[in-house]
């Protein structure tokens, strides 16, 4: 959960929604100035789902006892954080990337006002086995569905029942596992004497090692070994960059300018202006303008007595949306 200061109150944003935001950027990433994602039909679903392990905890969030605040994702006990990371990884390693992408496409088209018959006709064209009842209803603004349609048309991959589909799912698992292993290694640095922190992290890294070997073997069914290392590295770098951009957007209403390094060493700089308007140098998206939003709950910034007190406040809190707009415009960054 992201806890964001908001005029004497807190806005609470789900980690799952933060990951979806990163996925919406991924779906329209790349143009003549910025390289497109590698294997977007696999990487986009991995980005969307990389924090799905938070769902269980966010359904029953807890307070940070010393101050009675809702726990931010940076304040989790390390053993709980490692369990959440593990759930996210296992979920990503078992998803059908094509089906996940088309689920998201279905939701987007419905929210754009497409007629049911037109949606079903498109899904038939894409040979998708999407069940409407499986898709959670959301009344949110989303990525331009036309970009998703074009992406989905390139995604005639087998389901996870087939070898190629299992290879793509394994690749998703590898990207997300390596992402969280990087976070674990960073958290371990300089903390050799703190066993409550270091032991769960060491166990997590130990558990991920054989899983990564297994997924790597599964991925080579459809990806040449000579290509796999570069694909794992570039996909990981894009996942890390998109995750960082989304967190930069969500964590503060007026953050400092931000920069990140993309695969190949390209520097991407971003600045947030009034009303959530975002300018980037270079502009990284395939569309000139993109409006995004995430749902949030606003609660009083006070000391909560216990977990039940926090959950009661959340249940009564109104739902609102935080919005941003990426625009193609020259950004003057020193």
Buried (B, 14 or more C-beta within 10 A) or exposed (E): BBBBEBEEBBBBBBBBBBBBBBBBBBBBBBBEEBBEBBBBBBBBBBBBBBBBBBBEBBEEBBBBEEEBBBBBBEBBBBBEBBBBBBBBBBBBBEBBBBBBBBBBBBBBBBBEEBEEEEBBEBBEEBEBEBEBEEBEEBEBBBBBBEBBBEBBEEBEBBBBEBEBBBBBBBBBBBBBBBBBBEBBEEBBEEEEEEEEBBEBBBBBBEEBEEBBEBBBEBBBBBBEEEEBEEBBBBBBBBBBBBBBBBBBBBBBBEBEBBBBEBBEEEEBBBBBEEEBBBBBBBBBBBBEEBBBBBBBBBBEBEEBEEBEBBBEBBEEBEEBEBEBBBBBBEBEEE
